[in-house]
Amino acid sequence: MSGAARTPAPTATPAITIDRLIFNIPGLTGTDAAAIAREVAGRLASAGIREAPPRIGITLGAIGGDRAELAARIAAALLERLV
């Protein structure tokens, strides 16, 4: 055996997956829901969350504004439950 130092194998980084994201928003199209889901996922990913309970439910009151504002409110409400 040589005296060279061995570098440990990299370990897998824990990841959170979203298996299902359900919106109950009157008038929301499938296209809008998909865009909002992608933005929510991006916001959660950038927050660096490593662990989460198996299920999280949130209820938001009346929301105005565009898709980005809605995604921001959803992500913020989810992050409140995660941190």
N, C-alpha and C positions, 0 to 999 in steps of 0.2 A: 504494500500500500504506500503510495507516495505521500509526501507531506503537503500536497496542494489542498487548499480549502475547498470544500464542496459547497456549492450554492444550492440551497433548498429549492425544491420544485415549487413553482408558484401555486398558490391555493386559489380555488375558484372564489370569485367575489359573490357573496349572496345577492340575489336579485329578487325583486318583487315583481310579480306578474299580475296583470289584471285579466282575469278570465271572463268576467262579465261586468259590464257597466250599463245600467238600465236608467233611462231617462223617462220620466213621466211629465212631459211638457207639452201642453196643447199647442198645435201648430208647428211643432218642430219636424222638419223633414229628415229623411234618412241621411241625406247628404250633410245637413247641418249637424246631426247627431254624431256622425263619423268624424267630422272636422273638430267638433268640441271634444270628443273622446281622445283624439290624437293630441290636442293641445293640453288636456288635463294630464295625460300620460307623460308628455314632455315636461310639464311643470313638476310633477311628482318625481320624475327621474332626476331633474336638475336639483331637487331638494336634498338628494343623497340619502333618502330613507333606505334602511337596510332590513328592517323587520316590521311586520305588520300583522295584525290579527287576521284570521281567515275571512272575516266578513265585516264590512263597515257600511252602515247606512246613514245617510244624511237627508235632511229635509230643509230646503231653502224656501223662504217666502217669495213673494212676487219679485221678479227680476226683469229689469229693463236693460237696454243696451244691446251691443252686438255679441257675436259668438265669442270673441276674445274676452270680453268682460264676463260673460257667463262662465267660460272655462276657468277664469281666474277665481271667481267666487266658489266654484265647485272644488277646485284644487285647494283653495284656502280652507274650506270646511273639512275636507279630507285630512289635510295636514294638521289641523287642530286635534283631530282624533288620533293621529299617529305620533305626535311629539308630546 
